[in-house]
Amino acid sequence: MHPSIYIALDFPNAEQTLSFVEENELAGSPVKVGMQLFYKEGPYIIEKLKERGHPIFLDLKLHDIPNTVHQAMKSLASLEIDFVNVHAAGGARMIEAAREGLESTSGKRPKLLAVTQLTSTDEMMLKNELLINETLENTIVRYAENSYQHGADGVVCPVHDIRKVKQACGSSFITMTPGIRFKQDEANDQKRIATPTEARNEKADYIVMGRSITNAADSKQAYQQAIKEWNANEK
Ligand SMILES: O=c1ccn([C@@H]2O[C@H](COP(=O)(O)O)[C@@H](O)[C@H]2O)c(=O)[nH]1
């Protein structure tokens, strides 16, 4: 296992998820649980993954009014997971409310990440659909600064923006980067992708890998390949 590589367990149910981790001998490896799995199974799947020693990033990307996010984070904090997140676009007060909700737990507080811009967003979509007349890079850095100033421990961002985010928010501000693909893989719906090697070179703290591992003919081997790339250029 590698502490910096989170495997996105985007499966439809607990049975398929637990078979996947068992068949590929992934007990103890960091995993990301997203909407598909959590909406189906709820806290049960978190309990089962914790029993197997997995560090957990619960990727639900909360985005609502501050009071709702505050109360939701209080509930999520009781799961004693490692990371949870919100959309940075929810704004300063919502991010503060999320942090306050997490701090109400008596157990270990999950770290709070804010999603800057999704790795499926490109410049064209930003301008034409989201009507943001700034570059993607400026938007991501500004959202990261706002998140940092209002209580987030880090951001979810594309690999390409890590350096600027760290310059603006400091090197200990966490960067969790999805959109990771091996060189030969399809991008699928992702617009801003990078290899594990590129992520490591850009000094990502963590990477998220889903389909490049879960859809591989040999998932165990694919995970080992990710670890190999990551370790090849040790910081
Ligand atoms: O900007 C973001 C934020 C979250 N994700 C999530 O990461 C995984 C990526 O899966 P792949 O199969 O490796 O593309 C997925 O669960 C997303 O919900 C993201 O891709 N981009």
The ligand as a Gaussian input file, in Angstrom:
#p B3LYP/6-31G(d) Opt

LIG

0 1
 O      -12.193000      17.427000      -9.588000
 C      -12.494000      16.263000      -9.302000
 C      -12.993000      15.895000      -8.067000
 C      -13.281000      14.573000      -7.811000
 N      -13.097000      13.628000      -8.739000
 C      -13.403000      12.217000      -8.383000
 O      -12.212000      11.443000      -8.480000
 C      -12.485000      10.176000      -9.100000
 C      -11.696000      10.076000     -10.370000
 O      -12.007000       8.875000     -11.020000
 P      -11.258000       8.412000     -12.351000
 O      -11.941000       7.118000     -12.678000
 O       -9.803000       8.237000     -11.985000
 O      -11.466000       9.448000     -13.384000
 C      -13.991000      10.111000      -9.295000
 O      -14.536000       9.413000      -8.202000
 C      -14.450000      11.556000      -9.259000
 O      -15.731000      11.694000      -8.683000
 C      -12.599000      13.977000      -9.965000
 O      -12.423000      13.132000     -10.863000
 N      -12.305000      15.301000     -10.207000

